């Protein structure tokens, strides 16, 4: 394929836009009584089991006795100390949660029919619900996207449950996101205040359930970030952990779209954690493996495929008649991590629409035994201990958990230890504490709140002191640290506990650039006034080196207004994601979240300073509060007057985020002081920082814009947002190093891409750049194949007016298409012949990191962009746009391209192409691949409508064949 980017418009279908895009992709502790000290030692509690007993006919057994079975732990017999049949009428009502993965439609690999996993998941859930109609259970419905979402809280109203299932599995273009948003607002209100959105008080058990769901929603994002696992796994782990304190037995019915080849080693470890936490919380996990419905372990055998490459492709694609023949053999046993997870919790694994299996699943939920035994080990070792239950009665069949994870029970604040923490806790007891590399840690006083004095734990580990692992499939390296922190009161009891197991991608930068990078952790908590000790341990898991500290601090009593929290030097500001439900985070300022800078130094060459602190005033006072902020150097106020001197009236509690530049900037140490006065009382807060290497000037940010640049649609799947308070412009040396590495990677990018397949969903719209709303036309689904640098797209389904049509491939032809976005878009900008003018604009936020934003322009004489509106209508044009380069890895995460100087005779009058890139796991290896794109085109006059294609790529996998090649086979013509 050519390196050149070509944008074409085929006029076969009016007002349609079908994109052919060659691409491959990709705790907080609440206010609570002090919990017991988490420790790797101490008496282990009894292990709780749920037992399902059937006779040889599959009928439930109701008279099981303890002497009719034996249990072994790690191969050694243990003795039951309790066994009883649960009475559904007298015991606590069972809670059942339907949890849906994201389900893109897929192509059936063994027929010419297309199937929708969304519809399959919905039908399976509704069948199971129907079988449970008389169960007396309470049901909730949740779905997984970037985090866990609530569709319906626990209820016995089956109609409400059915509606929630429909909402969670609706068509892609019309899925009811507002339904989830309303449900979540309601549950948050109940969890935090004990009243619903209308102010009506709820029962205690309803509030406990709401608090459990709220914790699961909030922690699903935190666990995904801390452990760097897929949202499906972090959501399940957060959900089972949150149900620890709910009475009775709980069941999660997980309707999964996960394939075995998508589960990495980290995913397998996460599944072990899920199973262990589920067994600890008395939660059974049933898995409905929708991705394997209809396959039943089939193995495909190809005869005379012609070549290994063709065989690889045939294993994923449909073919009609041809020289190859295909045989399906149902002899492949099912052995997946998801199946083992279900069995480990005593659940059932379904990989087909089997009514008998569904009846068994629902029957087991109404008739079961509860049992318990004392474990052999008296210590929590964090290991998975196998369990084997052997029936002694003839014809008896027993099903239960296959293992338990020896972890301490959750603390009173709801936090749970993870297996990786137990060895770290032992190192905290060493004397002297390890100190093999430096790090910074502190507890920040965030000021008063209605619930008490707020504190924030802040840790940062300089990357330059860590051992880095090289990543063969993407630029840069990986740093990996495990962190654990305990806040202990004066008695030595742990009052708050936090941990993180955090891999972080690091670019291969110059030493001066790398020295500014840190791996950080922030957690907030509220504790009673008193003296406390912070214990922090950091382990570089690559080298095994460790470092620890003990820091004493005091939580003061709530003071009368006015008061100020600690002044914080800001490293950067990140946008608060819409998925972030932690509204109590004291580092939030509206839609912005603060990243503290604990080093007390700005990056060399930076003179932009941002500070943040909390303000507490008395809103009932007739006198408004007055806030003054001064900047000093060597004890002298710069400019001879306060930087800020004004009256403030922001309510009782609010945060203050301010930014300023030092001009002229001189190397040295500076102080920032804040003074809040009201009613003759005052409060002070201050911080200091150092400035060095002041050179260069601010870059020009002016630029020309085209009308298509103002289209009212998202720019792509990556959540890149402009910080309202930009801080710390990189130095010139940093920017040069960043651009040089980005160019080097871009020019090698094309050859580094693997062969892969993915699912592509294209939503098509029409509208005007003067309007804020677009009219949705339809949604195209198809399979995109990238093989030996060649691209192919195969139509699967068209969705219009919430109806799906699998026989509308003709409607998918024509419209707007694009070639070269896959690799040519990036390489086209950075090739030497482009002679691009590139200028730094700003630093934007992407997740927990930043991207450096540049504007660029390529003149027509140096361009490789052509617009094609017909066989003879091909025009070479210049272009400009924006490129967003990852500050950590120095790779392009987003690029936009807008055509310049379009000839008047071209049918394409304006065009915009953008693409987003992210790290995608394919066969346990990370690749930087496109995850989404958008194309906007205007044809004809200035008053003509715009056509928009919004594209997403999902479900990436290599050409991996399960085929067996039969050599020596010949086909003879009669």
C-alpha positions, 0 to 999 in steps of 0.5 A: 500500500502507498504511503500517501494519504488519499481521501476519495468521494464516490458519488454512487450513494447520495448523502452517505458516508462509508469509511474504509479506514485501514487501521489496526488497533488497539481508595479512598477511605471514607470516614469510619471507625478505625479498622483492624490492622491488616497483616500477613499474620494472625488467626485465620477465620473460618472458610465459608462454602456454598454446596450444591448437592444433586443425586444421580438423576440431577435432582436436588438433595435435601438431607445431606449430612456432614459425614456424607462428604469429605473436604481436603485443603491442599490435599489434607482433610479438614473438618466441617464445623457447620453444614445447613440447608438454606431456607429461602423463606427465612434467610436473607433474600438472595441478591442477583446481579446481571453484569453485561460486557460490551458486545459488538456484533460479530461475524459467524465464522462458520456460516454466511449469517451474521450474529449479534452477541448483544441480542444473544446476551439479552436473550440469555439474560431474559431466559434466566430471569424468566426461570427465576420469576418465583425465586423471590430474589432481588435483581440488579443490572449493570453494564461494563464500558470504561467502568462499571455502570448501573442500569438498575439497583436491586429490586424485585420488580421484574418489569424494571429488571427487564427494562434495564436489561433492554437498556443495557443491550440496546442497539449501539447508536441508541443505547440508553445512557441516560437510563444508567445516569439517572440510576447512578444519581439515585444510588449515589444520593441514597449511599451518601445521604440516606435519601433518594433524589426526592429527599425521601428517607430509605430503609437501612438495608436499602442504604447498605445496598446502595453504598455497596453499589456506589463503592463498586461503581467508584472502585471499578475505575480505581482498580483498573488504573491501579492494577492496569487490568481490563475494565471487565476484570476491574468491574467484577473485582470491585463488585465482588469486593463491595458485596462483602458486607451484604448479608446472605448469598450473592450471585453474579451472572456475568454475560461475557464477550471475552475470548480466551486469547484476550486474557493476558497473564495479568488477566489470569491473575485478576481472575484469581483475585476475583475468585478469591474475593468472591469466595471470601464474600460468599458470592457465586459467579456464573459465566454466560460465555456469549462469545463462544455460543454455538461453537461448543469447542469446535475445531476447524480442519482445512484440507488443501488450503494452499498456504499457511497464510490462507489457512490463517485467514480462512480460520476467521473468514467465511468462504463460499465454494472454492478449492478448499474444503472445511470440516468441523470436529466437535472434539475440542475440550473447553478449558478457559480462564472464565470457566475456571473462574465460574467453577472456582466460585461454585458457579456454572459456565454456559457456552451455549443456549442450553435450557437444561444448563440454565435450569440447573443454574437457576435451580442451584440458586434456590437450593443449596447448603452453607458450610464452613471449616477452619483452614489448616494454616493459621496465617493469611498467606495470600495464596490460592488453596485448592479445595476438593469435596468428595461425596461418600453417599452413592450417586451423590454429586457435589459442586462448590468452590474449588479454592479459596484465597487466604486473605484477611477479611475487609477492614471496617473502612471496606478496604481489602488486601490484595495478594501482592500486598502481603509480602510488602507488609512484612517488609514494613516490619524490617528494622531498619526500613529499606532505603534503596532508592529515593521517593517522596510522600506526605499527608496534605491537610485539605481543610475542613468539610462538613464530614470532618478534617480532610487529608490526602495521601500523596506519593511520587516516585521519580522514574530515573531511580527505577529499573526499566523493562524494554518493550519490544513492540512499542517505544520506550520502557515499562516501569513497575512499582508496587506501593502500600501505605498504612495510616496508624493511630497512637495505639498502632491500629491501622486507621486507613490503608491504601495500595497500588500495583502500577506499571507505567510506560516510560519514553526513551528520553534524554536523562534531563527529560526523564528526571521530571517523570514520576509515578504517583499515588493520591488517596484521601481520607477523613479521620478523627482529630489526633496524632498518626503515623504514615507508613509507606513502602515502595517496591520496584518489582523489576529489580526487587529494590525497596524503600520505606518511610515513616512520617508523623502527622496530626489531624487537627480539630475542625476550626471555626472559619476562616481556615485554609488547607495546605497550599499545593504546588501543582505538577499538572491538572487533569480533566475529571472523567465522566466515569469518575464518581468520586465526588468527595475527592478534595483534589477536584476543582470543578471538572479538573483534578490536581496532580501535586508536585512534591519536589518543590521544583519546576522543570528547567526552563518553566516559569508558569506556576500553579497553586491549589488549596482549600478555603473555608469561610463563614457564609453567614457572616455579614463580612465577606472574606478577603483572600490575599496571595503574595509571591516573594523572592528572598523575603521581598514581595514581587511587584511590591503588592499582593498578586491577589487581593479581593473579597471572596464569597464562594460558599462555606467550603471551596477550592482555589486553583490559581496560575501565574507566570514570573516575568522576568523569571530568574533562577532561585527559590520563591515563596507563595503565601495566602492570607484569608481574613474574616471577622477579625480572624485570619488563616495562612498557608504557604509553599515554596518552589525553585526555578532554574534554566530560564531560557526561550520564549513562549511559542506562538499559538495563533493559527488559521482554522477551517470551518470543518474544525468547528464541527460539534462532534467528539474528536475521538475515543481518547479523552484528551482535554485542554486543562483550564489551568495549563502549567509548566511548559516543557523546555525547548530541549524537551520539545526537541527530544520529543519531536525527534523521537516521535519522528523516528518512531513514525518513520518506522511505524509502518513496518512494525505493524502486525497482521491483525483483524478487528471489528469496525463500527462506523456511525454516519451523520449529516449536518452543518458546521453552523449547527450543534446537532447532527442527524444520525443516518445509520451505523455500519458494522464490518470486519477490518483485516490488515494482512501484509500491509494490505487492508480489507473491509467486509460488510456485516450489518447496517443498523438504521432506525434501531433496526438491523439489516444484514443484507444491505451491503449495497447501502454500505458502498460509496460515500466517503472513503479514506486510505492511508490513515493507518500508517501514512497519516503519521508518517506523511507529517514526519517524513523529511520531504514534508518540511513541516512547520511545527509549533508547540501550542499547549499541554493537554491531559490524557488519563493520568498523563499528558500530551504535548499539542503542536500545530503544523502545516505542510505546503502543497509542494511538499505534500503527499495528500490527494483529494479524489472526486472522480477517475480524472479528478485528482488534486494534490493539496497542502494541509495543516492540523494538530498532532498530540504527542504523548509526554511519556512515550513520545508517540502520536496519540492523536493527529488531525489533518485539514486540506488547504488550498482546495481547487475550486473545481474539486467536488470536495470543498473541505475535508478533515481527517483525524485518528486516535492511537492507543496501546492495544494488547494482541496475544499478550503483546502491546502495539500502538494502533488506531482505536478510532477516527473521524472524517468530515467532508463538505461537497459542493457550495459553502451552503452544502451539508457536511458528511461525518463518519465517526469510527471505532475499532474493537475486538483486535486479534492476530491471525491465529489459526486453530486449523490443522493443515492436512498435507498431501491432499489432492483434488482431482477434477472428474 
